[in-house]
Amino acid sequence: MQEAKSKLSEVLRYAREDGPQVVGRRRPCIVIAKEEWDATTRVSEPFTRWLVKHAPRGIDFELPERTGPEDRGAPFPESNK
């Protein structure tokens, strides 16, 4: 048990100091430092803000007229009748 703990500590130290470590051959896993994980999974800005910022400019188009709820059919017609 002590040897396993020692080896795991060594893998974790390498992950922090040298970068990602591959563990296993048939079904490998990768061990990375938490700081690196946080940096790669952090969302830099909300998706909606990104969408507005990257929307094409200078395109003219008309939105169709909206119809009132009374003009719409049922979104889920009942088929069990």
C-alpha positions as CSV (number, residue, x, y, z in Angstrom):
1,M,0.0,0.0,0.0
2,Q,2.8,2.4,0.9
3,E,4.5,1.7,-2.5
4,A,1.2,2.5,-4.4
5,K,0.8,5.8,-2.4
6,S,4.4,6.7,-3.3
7,K,3.9,6.0,-7.0
8,L,0.7,8.0,-7.0
9,S,2.5,10.9,-5.3
10,E,5.2,10.7,-7.9
11,V,2.6,10.8,-10.8
12,L,0.9,13.8,-9.2
13,R,4.2,15.6,-8.8
14,Y,5.1,15.0,-12.4
15,A,1.6,16.2,-13.5
16,R,2.1,19.5,-11.6
17,E,5.7,20.1,-12.7
18,D,6.0,18.5,-16.2
19,G,2.5,18.5,-17.5
20,P,-0.1,15.8,-18.2
21,Q,0.8,12.2,-17.4
22,V,-0.6,9.2,-19.2
23,V,-1.5,6.3,-16.9
24,G,-2.3,2.8,-18.4
25,R,-1.8,1.3,-21.8
26,R,-5.0,-0.6,-22.8
27,R,-7.4,2.1,-21.5
28,P,-5.2,5.0,-20.7
29,C,-6.2,8.0,-18.5
30,I,-4.5,11.4,-18.2
31,V,-3.6,13.0,-15.0
32,I,-3.3,16.8,-15.1
33,A,-2.8,19.5,-12.4
34,K,-6.0,21.2,-11.2
35,E,-4.7,24.6,-12.3
36,E,-4.3,23.3,-15.8
37,W,-7.8,21.7,-15.7
38,D,-9.3,24.9,-14.4
39,A,-7.6,27.0,-17.2
40,T,-8.9,24.7,-20.0
41,T,-12.4,24.3,-18.8
42,R,-13.1,27.9,-17.7
43,V,-15.7,29.7,-19.8
44,S,-14.2,33.1,-20.7
45,E,-17.6,34.7,-21.5
46,P,-21.2,33.6,-21.7
47,F,-22.3,32.0,-24.9
48,T,-25.0,34.6,-25.6
49,R,-22.4,37.5,-25.2
50,W,-20.1,35.7,-27.6
51,L,-22.9,35.2,-30.1
52,V,-23.8,38.9,-30.1
53,K,-20.1,39.9,-30.4
54,H,-19.5,37.6,-33.4
55,A,-22.8,38.1,-35.2
56,P,-22.4,39.2,-38.8
57,R,-22.9,42.9,-39.4
58,G,-24.4,44.8,-42.3
59,I,-26.9,42.2,-43.3
60,D,-30.4,43.5,-44.0
61,F,-33.2,41.1,-43.4
62,E,-36.8,41.4,-42.3
63,L,-38.3,39.5,-39.5
64,P,-41.6,37.9,-40.3
65,E,-44.8,39.3,-38.8
66,R,-45.6,37.7,-35.5
67,T,-49.0,36.1,-35.1
68,G,-50.9,36.1,-31.9
69,P,-51.3,33.0,-29.8
70,E,-54.9,32.5,-31.2
71,D,-53.4,32.1,-34.7
72,R,-51.1,29.3,-33.7
73,G,-52.0,25.6,-33.7
74,A,-51.5,23.4,-30.7
75,P,-47.8,22.7,-30.4
76,F,-48.5,19.1,-29.4
77,P,-51.7,17.9,-31.0
78,E,-53.3,15.1,-29.0
79,S,-53.2,11.9,-31.0
80,N,-55.0,9.7,-28.4
81,K,-58.5,11.0,-29.2
